Every structure is written in C-alpha cells, then in structure tokens.
Amino acid sequence: MSTTRKVVIGIGIAGGALLAAWLLTGDRKKRTKQFVVKKANDLKHTFKKEKGSPEESEIHYV
C-alpha cells in the first residue's frame, strides 16, 4: 500500500472519529440517539415486510 493511500485512509478515520465525537456531545447526543434508533426501527420493519411475503417463498411447479 502506498504512503498516499495510508494517509488518505488515516484522514478518513480521523474525520469519522471527529464527526462521531461532535455528534455525541451536548444536546446533539440525545437527538443523535433518537435518530439512530428511529432509522434502526425503520430497517427492522422493512426487513420484516420483505421476509414475511409468502408468495416469494413458495415454489410453483408447472
């Protein structure tokens, strides 16, 4: 791996850590947690709807 690639990856990781620290400080912490929980619940409902479809799971022989 070249030095440039390592530097870019390092900057990306550091930027992500700074963003996470900023989002989890002060009153943003509460709003960030609510946002993450809401999106996680939306994903759960989406996967349950796709999984519960009986038409796709049945095999029809002709």
N, C-alpha and C positions, 0 to 999 in steps of 0.2 A: 504494500500500500504506500503510495507516495506521501510525502510530507504535507502537500497541499490538501490532500483528501483528509488526512488526520486532523489538520487544523480546522477544516470546514465541519467535520463531524463534532469536534470539540466545541466549536462555537454554537452549533445547533443544540447540543446537550446543555450547554451553559444557558443559552437563551430559553430553553424549555424550563430549566430549573428556576430561572428568574421569573418567568411568567407564572409558574406554579406558586412561588413564594408571594408574588404580588396578589394573585387571586385569593390566597388563603390568609390574608392579613386584614384586620379591621372588620368593617361591616360587610366587605366583599366575601368573607368566609361563609357567612350564612347564606347569602344569595348564590354563591358558587355551589354549595352543598345541595341546595334546593334544586338548582338547575340540573346537576348531575343525577340526582335521584329521579327527577321527572323524566329525563331522557332514558334512564335505565328502565323505568317502568314502561315507557312507550315501546322500547325494544322488546321487552318481555311480552307485551300484548301482541306485537307484530309477529313474533315467532310462534306464539300460541295459535294465532289465527291460521298461519301457514301450515302448522303441524296438524291441526285438527280437521283438515279438509279430507273427507272420506273418499271423494271421487278420485283423487290422485293416487291414493294408496291401494285401491282395488285394481286387480288385473282382469281384463275382459278378454276372453278367448273367442275367436270367431271361427 
